[in-house]
Amino acid sequence: MIIKPILVLLLQAALALTAQQAYGQQPLRFAVDNRHSDPIPPYSWYNQCKKVHQGFNNALYKKIAADLSLEAKFIEAGLAENTIDMLNQSTALLMENKADFALAPPSFIQQRNQLTAGEKPVTATSPVLILAASQAEITEVKQLEKLNGVGVNSADAVKILKLQNVNINVNKVGSIKEAVMHLARGEQDYWLTDKFIAQYLINDLGLQSKVRISKLKVGTSIGLHIMTNQQPVNQERLQQIDQLLASYHQNGYIEYLKFRVMQSWLANKDCANSAD
């Protein structure tokens, strides 16, 4: 009789569907920076007071998971010394299948062919040079060697300019607000930071007459994409996430989120010091 084989096939199909549905309800695992790594506002930091990860990345991950009716699970990456190392640590979790998604530049695909990037960048980082109002315009980066710089993640600034054969001396301070205020008071000459951070602080603190953004190009804009590994379910999820991100850009949610987390950072930065 052929009834028994048909029943077996139906049972196998039902079990496969049940397994697929169960797997589809698994939490989305997002890679986040190590709690002991330096904070990178507005993107990522660890709130030592509340014992939670915060920032643009974290808030976006929660939004994506909620809109897919799934739970967001955060997988902490290894300790990192600078921003590039943080990206390396996060994407390593994807390659080891310990996490499903992370934010990183598409250049990481060239280095790791096991990864796939989302269709369009979620946001972009654009390095700019902030000058004290009294400081003459900088026409070439080599001039910075004779000036006094300030920074929060000073290792990143040093590395960016060292690639251009420029060796700088940067005074490291505890927060981005402290960095820009050093310029406003004329205590330092320049600060290499992200364009969004610079514009937000200048406007929020009313420093338009105290500091300015230099016209000198110090680096290229780098797009941050959602990255995933080659797991089939993650490849499918990536298509869904791309659609969500397109809607977020269209309705202005991405820009709103960046401003919101900057406000949160400035209000709670004392809780984002290096871990105890």
Backbone hydrogen bonds in HBPLUS format (Angstrom, degrees):
<---DONOR---> <-ACCEPTOR-->    atom                        ^
c    i                          cat <-CA-CA->   ^        H-A-AA   ^      H-
h    n   atom  resd res      DA  || num        DHA   H-A  angle D-A-AA Bond
n    s   type  num  typ     dist DA aas  dist angle  dist       angle   num
A0006-ILE N   A0002-ILE O   3.20 MM   4  6.37 157.4  2.26 145.2 151.7     1
A0007-LEU N   A0003-ILE O   2.89 MM   4  6.18 156.1  1.94 153.8 160.8     2
A0008-VAL N   A0004-LYS O   2.89 MM   4  6.17 155.5  1.95 154.0 161.4     3
A0009-LEU N   A0005-PRO O   2.91 MM   4  6.16 157.6  1.96 148.5 154.1     4
A0010-LEU N   A0006-ILE O   2.88 MM   4  6.14 157.7  1.93 150.0 156.2     5
A0011-LEU N   A0007-LEU O   2.85 MM   4  6.04 156.1  1.91 146.4 153.2     6
A0012-GLN N   A0008-VAL O   2.87 MM   4  6.11 157.8  1.92 148.9 155.1     7
A0013-ALA N   A0009-LEU O   2.89 MM   4  6.11 155.3  1.95 146.3 153.1     8
A0014-ALA N   A0010-LEU O   2.89 MM   4  6.12 155.0  1.96 146.1 153.0     9
A0015-LEU N   A0011-LEU O   2.91 MM   4  6.15 158.6  1.95 149.9 155.7    10
A0016-ALA N   A0012-GLN O   2.89 MM   4  6.08 155.4  1.95 145.6 152.8    11
A0017-LEU N   A0013-ALA O   2.90 MM   4  6.10 156.4  1.95 146.5 152.8    12
A0018-THR N   A0014-ALA O   2.89 MM   4  6.09 158.8  1.93 146.9 153.0    13
A0019-ALA N   A0015-LEU O   2.88 MM   4  6.07 158.0  1.92 146.5 152.7    14
A0020-GLN N   A0016-ALA O   2.86 MM   4  6.07 154.6  1.92 145.1 152.5    15
A0021-GLN N   A0017-LEU O   2.84 MM   4  6.06 159.6  1.88 151.0 156.3    16
A0022-ALA N   A0018-THR O   2.88 MM   4  6.06 158.8  1.92 147.1 153.4    17
A0023-TYR N   A0019-ALA O   2.86 MM   4  6.04 157.6  1.91 146.6 153.0    18
A0024-GLY N   A0020-GLN O   2.82 MM   4  5.97 146.3  1.93 141.2 151.4    19
A0025-GLN N   A0022-ALA O   3.18 MM   3  5.30 144.2  2.32  98.0 108.1    20
A0026-GLN N   A0023-TYR O   3.08 MM   3  5.29 163.5  2.11 109.0 113.2    21
A0028-LEU N   A0071-GLU O   2.82 MM  43  6.20 154.4  1.88 171.5 174.8    22
A0073-LYS N   A0028-LEU O   2.82 MM  45  5.84 171.2  1.82 157.8 155.1    23
A0100-ASP N   A0029-ARG O   2.71 MM  71  5.04 154.3  1.78 130.4 139.5    24
A0101-PHE N   A0029-ARG O   3.07 MM  72  6.48 154.5  2.14 156.9 162.2    25
A0030-PHE N   A0073-LYS O   2.76 MM  43  6.12 161.7  1.79 168.1 173.6    26
A0075-ILE N   A0030-PHE O   2.79 MM  45  5.89 167.9  1.80 152.9 157.1    27
A0031-ALA N   A0101-PHE O   2.91 MM  70  6.28 164.2  1.94 168.9 174.2    28
A0032-VAL N   A0075-ILE O   2.92 MM  43  5.93 160.5  1.96 147.9 148.2    29
A0077-ALA N   A0032-VAL O   2.82 MM  45  5.96 158.9  1.86 169.6 175.2    30
A0037-SER N   A0034-ASN O   3.00 MM   3  5.35 158.1  2.05 112.3 119.3    31
A0040-ILE N   A0044-SER O   2.66 MM   4  5.09 169.6  1.67 175.7 174.4    32
A0043-TYR N   A0040-ILE O   2.78 MM   3  5.68 119.4  2.15 137.5 143.1    33
A0044-SER N   A0040-ILE O   2.92 MM   4  5.09 164.4  1.94 124.5 129.7    34
A0056-PHE N   A0042-PRO O   2.75 MM  14  5.86 163.6  1.77 148.4 154.3    35
A0057-ASN N   A0043-TYR O   3.06 MM  14  5.46 158.4  2.11 134.9 141.3    36
A0045-TRP N   A0054-GLN O   2.99 MM   9  5.44 146.3  2.10 150.4 146.6    37
A0054-GLN N   A0045-TRP O   2.78 MM   9  5.44 174.8  1.79 168.3 167.1    38
A0047-ASN N   A0052-VAL O   2.78 MM   5  5.35 160.4  1.81 173.2 167.7    39
A0051-LYS N   A0047-ASN O   2.70 MM   4  5.43 124.4  2.00 141.5 157.7    40
A0052-VAL N   A0047-ASN O   3.28 MM   5  5.35 143.6  2.42 133.2 141.4    41
A0048-GLN N   A0271-CYS O   2.58 MM 223  5.13 157.0  1.63 164.8 158.9    42
A0059-ALA N   A0055-GLY O   3.02 MM   4  6.19 168.3  2.03 157.4 160.8    43
A0060-LEU N   A0056-PHE O   2.89 MM   4  6.00 159.7  1.93 154.3 160.2    44
A0061-TYR N   A0057-ASN O   2.93 MM   4  6.15 160.7  1.97 153.3 158.6    45
A0062-LYS N   A0058-ASN O   3.09 MM   4  6.35 158.4  2.13 148.3 153.7    46
A0063-LYS N   A0059-ALA O   3.06 MM   4  6.28 155.3  2.12 144.3 151.0    47
A0064-ILE N   A0060-LEU O   2.91 MM   4  6.18 164.2  1.93 158.0 161.5    48
A0065-ALA N   A0061-TYR O   3.02 MM   4  6.21 171.6  2.02 153.9 156.0    49
A0066-ALA N   A0062-LYS O   2.95 MM   4  6.08 161.9  1.99 147.9 153.3    50
A0067-ASP N   A0063-LYS O   2.97 MM   4  6.14 159.3  2.01 151.1 156.5    51
A0068-LEU N   A0064-ILE O   3.07 MM   4  6.30 127.3  2.35 141.1 154.9    52
A0068-LEU N   A0065-ALA O   3.15 MM   3  5.12 137.6  2.34  95.5 107.6    53
A0070-LEU N   A0065-ALA O   2.81 MM   5  4.95 175.5  1.81 150.6 149.3    54
A0069-SER N   A0066-ALA O   3.00 MM   3  4.86 157.4  2.05 102.5 108.1    55
A0086-MET N   A0082-ASN O   2.97 MM   4  6.28 145.9  2.09 146.9 157.3    56
A0086-MET N   A0083-THR O   3.04 MM   3  4.97 117.5  2.45  92.8 108.6    57
A0087-LEU N   A0083-THR O   3.05 MM   4  6.43 154.9  2.11 153.2 158.7    58
A0088-ASN N   A0084-ILE O   2.98 MM   4  6.28 154.7  2.04 146.6 154.1    59
A0089-GLN N   A0085-ASP O   2.88 MM   4  6.10 157.7  1.93 149.2 154.8    60
A0090-SER N   A0086-MET O   2.95 MM   4  6.18 157.1  2.00 149.4 155.4    61
A0091-THR N   A0087-LEU O   3.01 MM   4  6.13 172.7  2.01 152.8 154.9    62
A0092-ALA N   A0088-ASN O   3.00 MM   4  6.03 139.1  2.17 139.0 150.2    63
A0093-LEU N   A0090-SER O   3.13 MM   3  5.45 131.6  2.37 102.5 113.9    64
A0094-LEU N   A0091-THR O   3.09 MM   3  5.07 124.4  2.41  93.9 107.9    65
A0095-MET N   A0091-THR O   3.13 MM   4  6.49 160.7  2.17 151.8 155.6    66
A0096-GLU N   A0092-ALA O   3.01 MM   4  6.21 142.6  2.16 144.2 154.3    67
A0098-LYS N   A0093-LEU O   2.83 MM   5  5.06 153.8  1.89 162.3 162.3    68
A0099-ALA N   A0093-LEU O   3.21 MM   6  5.34 138.7  2.39 121.6 117.1    69
A0097-ASN N   A0094-LEU O   2.93 MM   3  4.90 156.2  1.99 104.6 111.5    70
A0102-ALA N   A0227-MET O   3.12 MM 125  5.28 141.9  2.28 135.9 143.3    71
A0227-MET N   A0102-ALA O   2.70 MM 125  5.28 162.5  1.73 165.2 170.0    72
A0104-ALA N   A0225-HIS O   2.99 MM 121  5.49 156.6  2.04 148.8 155.3    73
A0225-HIS N   A0104-ALA O   2.85 MM 121  5.49 167.0  1.86 141.4 140.1    74
A0108-PHE N   A0105-PRO O   3.16 MM   3  6.00 168.1  2.18 122.3 125.7    75
A0109-ILE N   A0106-PRO O   2.91 MM   3  5.58 160.9  1.95 119.9 125.6    76
A0110-GLN N   A0107-SER O   3.20 MM   3  5.49 130.4  2.46 102.1 113.1    77
A0112-ARG N   A0108-PHE O   2.89 MM   4  5.99 130.3  2.14 134.3 148.4    78
A0115-LEU N   A0112-ARG O   3.17 MM   3  6.03 166.1  2.19 128.0 128.7    79
A0116-THR N   A0228-THR O   2.85 MM 112  5.40 156.1  1.91 151.1 156.8    80
A0228-THR N   A0116-THR O   2.91 MM 112  5.40 150.1  2.00 150.8 160.3    81
A0118-GLY N   A0226-ILE O   2.71 MM 108  5.15 138.9  1.88 153.8 166.1    82
A0122-VAL N   A0224-LEU O   2.69 MM 102  5.76 155.5  1.75 158.8 162.8    83
A0224-LEU N   A0123-THR O   2.77 MM 101  5.55 174.6  1.78 160.9 160.8    84
A0125-THR N   A0222-ILE O   2.87 MM  97  5.27 159.6  1.92 146.5 147.8    85
A0222-ILE N   A0125-THR O   2.84 MM  97  5.27 164.0  1.86 153.0 156.6    86
A0195-LYS N   A0126-SER O   2.78 MM  69  5.40 143.2  1.92 145.1 156.5    87
A0128-VAL N   A0193-THR O   2.82 MM  65  5.67 162.0  1.85 166.2 172.0    88
A0193-THR N   A0128-VAL O   3.05 MM  65  5.67 156.8  2.10 159.4 164.5    89
A0214-SER N   A0129-LEU O   2.75 MM  85  5.39 173.2  1.76 173.3 174.3    90
A0130-ILE N   A0191-TRP O   2.79 MM  61  5.02 171.5  1.80 150.0 153.0    91
A0191-TRP N   A0130-ILE O   2.87 MM  61  5.02 135.7  2.06 139.2 148.5    92
A0131-LEU N   A0212-ARG O   2.85 MM  81  5.48 168.6  1.86 166.0 169.0    93
A0212-ARG N   A0131-LEU O   3.01 MM  81  5.48 151.9  2.09 149.8 157.3    94
A0132-ALA N   A0189-ASP O   3.25 MM  57  5.61 152.3  2.33 139.8 139.7    95
A0135-GLN N   A0132-ALA O   2.90 MM   3  5.25 155.0  1.96 113.5 121.8    96
A0133-ALA N   A0210-LYS O   2.70 MM  77  5.03 148.3  1.80 150.9 139.8    97
A0143-GLN N   A0140-GLU O   3.06 MM   3  5.95 160.1  2.10 124.9 129.5    98
A0144-LEU N   A0141-VAL O   2.96 MM   3  5.62 155.6  2.03 118.6 125.3    99
A0145-GLU N   A0142-LYS O   3.25 MM   3  5.91 161.1  2.29 115.5 120.1   100
A0146-LYS N   A0143-GLN O   3.16 MM   3  5.92 159.2  2.21 119.3 124.1   101
A0147-LEU N   A0144-LEU O   3.06 MM   3  5.04 163.1  2.09 106.4 111.5   102
A0189-ASP N   A0148-ASN O   2.81 MM  41  5.32 156.9  1.86 151.4 159.0   103
A0149-GLY N   A0169-ASN O   3.35 MM  20  6.24 159.3  2.40 167.8 161.9   104
A0171-ASN N   A0149-GLY O   2.94 MM  22  6.03 176.8  1.94 129.8 130.0   105
A0150-VAL N   A0190-TYR O   3.00 MM  40  6.36 137.6  2.18 153.1 165.9   106
A0151-GLY N   A0171-ASN O   3.11 MM  20  6.22 147.4  2.22 146.4 141.9   107
A0173-VAL N   A0151-GLY O   2.83 MM  22  6.03 155.0  1.89 154.2 161.7   108
A0156-ASP N   A0153-ASN O   3.10 MM   3  5.87 139.5  2.27 120.2 128.3   109
A0158-VAL N   A0154-SER O   3.03 MM   4  6.25 166.6  2.05 157.4 161.0   110
A0159-LYS N   A0155-ALA O   2.99 MM   4  6.09 153.3  2.06 141.0 148.4   111
A0160-ILE N   A0156-ASP O   2.94 MM   4  6.16 162.2  1.97 154.0 158.1   112
A0161-LEU N   A0157-ALA O   3.17 MM   4  6.35 169.0  2.18 152.9 154.9   113
A0162-LYS N   A0158-VAL O   2.90 MM   4  5.92 139.7  2.06 139.8 151.6   114
A0163-LEU N   A0159-LYS O   3.26 MM   4  6.45 141.8  2.42 144.0 150.8   115
A0164-GLN N   A0161-LEU O   2.93 MM   3  5.12 144.2  2.06 100.6 111.8   116
A0166-VAL N   A0161-LEU O   2.99 MM   5  5.24 151.0  2.07 138.0 140.7   117
A0165-ASN N   A0162-LYS O   2.95 MM   3  4.82 151.7  2.03 110.5 109.9   118
A0179-ALA N   A0175-SER O   3.04 MM   4  6.32 148.2  2.14 141.7 150.7   119
A0180-VAL N   A0176-ILE O   3.11 MM   4  6.38 165.6  2.13 150.8 152.2   120
A0181-MET N   A0177-LYS O   3.04 MM   4  6.17 151.9  2.12 145.9 154.1   121
A0182-HIS N   A0178-GLU O   3.07 MM   4  6.26 140.6  2.23 142.0 151.0   122
A0184-ALA N   A0180-VAL O   2.98 MM   4  6.29 158.1  2.03 145.1 151.8   123
A0185-ARG N   A0181-MET O   2.95 MM   4  6.07 146.2  2.06 144.2 151.3   124
A0187-GLU N   A0182-HIS O   2.84 MM   5  5.17 145.1  1.97 169.2 165.3   125
A0186-GLY N   A0183-LEU O   2.91 MM   3  4.94 154.8  1.98 104.5 112.6   126
A0198-ALA N   A0194-ASP O   2.99 MM   4  6.27 163.2  2.02 156.5 161.5   127
A0199-GLN N   A0195-LYS O   2.94 MM   4  6.15 172.7  1.95 158.1 159.3   128
A0200-TYR N   A0196-PHE O   2.94 MM   4  6.04 162.7  1.97 151.2 156.5   129
A0201-LEU N   A0197-ILE O   3.00 MM   4  6.14 172.3  2.01 154.7 156.6   130
A0202-ILE N   A0198-ALA O   2.98 MM   4  6.09 168.8  1.99 156.2 159.8   131
A0203-ASN N   A0199-GLN O   3.12 MM   4  6.16 164.0  2.15 146.1 150.3   132
A0204-ASP N   A0200-TYR O   2.79 MM   4  5.84 164.8  1.81 154.0 159.4   133
A0205-LEU N   A0201-LEU O   2.88 MM   4  5.73 160.5  1.91 148.4 152.6   134
A0207-LEU N   A0202-ILE O   2.89 MM   5  4.88 159.2  1.93 143.2 148.9   135
A0206-GLY N   A0203-ASN O   3.33 MM   3  5.06 151.8  2.41  93.8 101.9   136
A0210-LYS N   A0207-LEU O   2.86 MM   3  5.02 151.8  1.94 109.9 119.4   137
A0211-VAL N   A0207-LEU O   3.03 MM   4  6.07 161.0  2.07 176.7 170.7   138
A0234-ASN N   A0231-GLN O   2.93 MM   3  5.29 123.7  2.26 108.9 123.7   139
A0235-GLN N   A0231-GLN O   2.99 MM   4  6.31 149.1  2.09 154.5 164.3   140
A0236-GLU N   A0232-PRO O   3.07 MM   4  6.38 152.0  2.15 148.6 155.4   141
A0237-ARG N   A0233-VAL O   2.96 MM   4  6.19 156.7  2.02 140.7 147.7   142
A0238-LEU N   A0234-ASN O   2.83 MM   4  5.97 147.3  1.94 142.7 151.3   143
A0239-GLN N   A0236-GLU O   3.18 MM   3  5.45 127.1  2.48 101.5 113.5   144
A0240-GLN N   A0236-GLU O   3.37 MM   4  6.80 155.0  2.44 145.6 151.8   145
A0240-GLN N   A0237-ARG O   3.03 MM   3  5.07 113.4  2.49  96.1 112.1   146
A0241-ILE N   A0237-ARG O   2.80 MM   4  6.11 158.0  1.85 156.1 163.2   147
A0242-ASP N   A0238-LEU O   2.86 MM   4  6.06 153.7  1.93 146.3 153.0   148
A0243-GLN N   A0239-GLN O   3.25 MM   4  6.52 151.8  2.33 141.2 147.4   149
A0244-LEU N   A0240-GLN O   3.06 MM   4  6.43 154.4  2.13 146.2 153.4   150
A0245-LEU N   A0241-ILE O   2.83 MM   4  6.09 164.3  1.86 158.2 162.0   151
A0246-ALA N   A0242-ASP O   3.02 MM   4  6.22 151.5  2.11 143.5 150.8   152
A0247-SER N   A0243-GLN O   3.21 MM   4  6.51 152.7  2.29 143.3 149.7   153
A0247-SER N   A0244-LEU O   3.07 MM   3  5.20 117.3  2.48  97.3 112.3   154
A0248-TYR N   A0244-LEU O   2.91 MM   4  6.25 149.4  2.00 149.0 158.7   155
A0249-HIS N   A0245-LEU O   2.98 MM   4  6.24 156.7  2.04 150.8 155.4   156
A0250-GLN N   A0246-ALA O   3.07 MM   4  6.24 155.7  2.13 140.8 147.9   157
A0251-ASN N   A0247-SER O   2.98 MM   4  6.16 157.3  2.03 150.6 155.0   158
A0253-TYR N   A0248-TYR O   2.83 MM   5  4.91 128.6  2.10 150.9 154.9   159
A0252-GLY N   A0249-HIS O   3.31 MM   3  5.19 157.1  2.37  98.0 104.6   160
A0256-TYR N   A0252-GLY O   3.12 MM   4  6.26 162.8  2.15 151.3 156.7   161
A0257-LEU N   A0253-TYR O   2.80 MM   4  5.96 156.5  1.85 151.7 157.8   162
A0258-LYS N   A0254-ILE O   3.08 MM   4  6.38 155.0  2.15 148.3 154.3   163
A0259-PHE N   A0255-GLU O   3.16 MM   4  6.45 160.9  2.20 151.9 155.9   164
A0260-ARG N   A0256-TYR O   2.93 MM   4  6.14 157.1  1.98 149.3 156.5   165
A0261-VAL N   A0257-LEU O   2.95 MM   4  6.15 164.2  1.98 154.7 157.4   166
A0262-MET N   A0258-LYS O   3.15 MM   4  6.26 145.3  2.27 138.1 147.3   167
A0263-GLN N   A0259-PHE O   3.11 MM   4  6.39 154.9  2.18 147.8 153.5   168
A0264-SER N   A0260-ARG O   3.08 MM   4  6.39 153.5  2.15 143.3 150.9   169
A0265-TRP N   A0261-VAL O   2.83 MM   4  6.04 152.2  1.90 143.6 150.9   170
A0266-LEU N   A0262-MET O   3.04 MM   4  6.27 169.5  2.05 153.6 154.8   171
A0267-ALA N   A0263-GLN O   3.06 MM   4  6.19 146.2  2.18 141.9 151.3   172
A0268-ASN N   A0264-SER O   2.98 MM   4  6.05 136.6  2.17 142.8 153.5   173
A0268-ASN N   A0265-TRP O   3.19 MM   3  5.26 130.8  2.44  96.6 109.3   174
A0269-LYS N   A0265-TRP O   2.77 MM   4  5.20 106.7  2.31 154.5 162.0   175
A0271-CYS N   A0268-ASN O   2.89 MM   3  5.64 158.5  1.93 123.3 130.1   176
A0272-ALA N   A0269-LYS O   2.93 MM   3  5.04 161.8  1.96 108.8 114.0   177
